[in-house]
Amino acid sequence: MRSVDAPPPCPPIPMNHPATRPEAPASNAAFDAALKAADPLRGIRDAETVIGLAALADFTLLEDTAMPSNNRCLIWQRTRGILA
């Protein structure tokens, strides 16, 4: 029987994140504009803002890997586990 005090850890969650830095390619700006045109609530978010909001929801950033075309792969894990 599993203890309620020790829930299993949440599996890592990967997230592709386009760069929002000034040196990001024009294609990222065009992609952001297309997302916002489809729905004003969509769009590329500032990575540091996303990291801060994730921390408020008990997610820890495990890895931040550079990807092609100035994208980033962010790997998250929920701090409290899936039952907390």
C-alpha positions as CSV (number, residue, x, y, z in Angstrom):
1,M,0.0,0.0,0.0
2,R,1.3,3.4,-1.0
3,S,1.6,6.1,1.7
4,V,-0.4,9.3,1.1
5,D,2.6,11.2,2.5
6,A,4.9,10.0,-0.3
7,P,3.1,10.4,-3.6
8,P,5.0,9.2,-6.7
9,P,6.9,11.8,-8.6
10,C,5.4,13.4,-11.6
11,P,7.1,12.4,-14.8
12,P,9.2,15.1,-16.6
13,I,7.2,17.3,-19.0
14,P,9.0,18.7,-22.1
15,M,8.0,22.0,-23.7
16,N,9.3,23.6,-26.9
17,H,9.7,27.3,-26.4
18,P,10.6,29.7,-29.2
19,A,13.2,32.3,-28.2
20,T,12.0,35.8,-27.3
21,R,15.4,37.4,-27.3
22,P,16.2,40.3,-29.6
23,E,18.5,38.2,-31.6
24,A,15.7,35.7,-32.4
25,P,15.1,35.2,-36.1
26,A,12.4,37.1,-37.9
27,S,10.5,33.8,-38.4
28,N,9.9,33.7,-34.6
29,A,8.3,37.2,-34.8
30,A,6.2,36.1,-37.7
31,F,5.1,33.0,-35.9
32,D,4.2,35.1,-32.8
33,A,2.2,37.4,-35.0
34,A,0.3,34.5,-36.6
35,L,-0.5,33.0,-33.2
36,K,-1.8,36.4,-31.9
37,A,-3.8,36.9,-35.1
38,A,-5.6,33.6,-34.6
39,D,-6.2,34.3,-30.9
40,P,-5.0,37.3,-28.9
41,L,-4.4,35.1,-25.9
42,R,-1.9,33.0,-27.8
43,G,1.7,34.0,-28.7
44,I,5.3,33.4,-27.7
45,R,5.9,34.1,-24.0
46,D,9.0,35.4,-22.4
47,A,10.9,32.3,-21.0
48,E,11.7,34.0,-17.7
49,T,8.0,34.8,-17.1
50,V,7.1,31.2,-18.0
51,I,9.7,29.9,-15.5
52,G,8.4,32.1,-12.8
53,L,4.8,31.1,-13.3
54,A,5.7,27.4,-13.4
55,A,7.5,27.8,-10.1
56,L,4.3,29.3,-8.6
57,A,2.5,26.1,-9.7
58,D,5.2,23.9,-8.1
59,F,7.1,23.0,-11.3
60,T,10.9,22.9,-11.3
61,L,12.9,23.6,-14.4
62,L,15.1,20.5,-14.8
63,E,16.8,21.4,-18.1
64,D,17.0,24.2,-20.6
65,T,18.5,23.0,-23.9
66,A,19.2,25.2,-26.9
67,M,17.5,23.9,-30.1
68,P,17.8,24.8,-33.8
69,S,16.4,28.2,-34.9
70,N,16.9,29.8,-31.5
71,N,14.3,27.6,-29.9
72,R,14.6,26.1,-26.4
73,C,13.5,22.8,-25.0
74,L,12.4,23.3,-21.4
75,I,12.0,20.1,-19.2
76,W,9.8,20.5,-16.1
77,Q,8.9,18.3,-13.2
78,R,6.2,18.9,-10.6
79,T,7.8,19.4,-7.2
80,R,4.9,17.9,-5.1
81,G,4.2,14.8,-7.2
82,I,1.0,13.9,-8.9
83,L,-1.2,13.3,-5.8
84,A,-0.1,16.4,-3.8
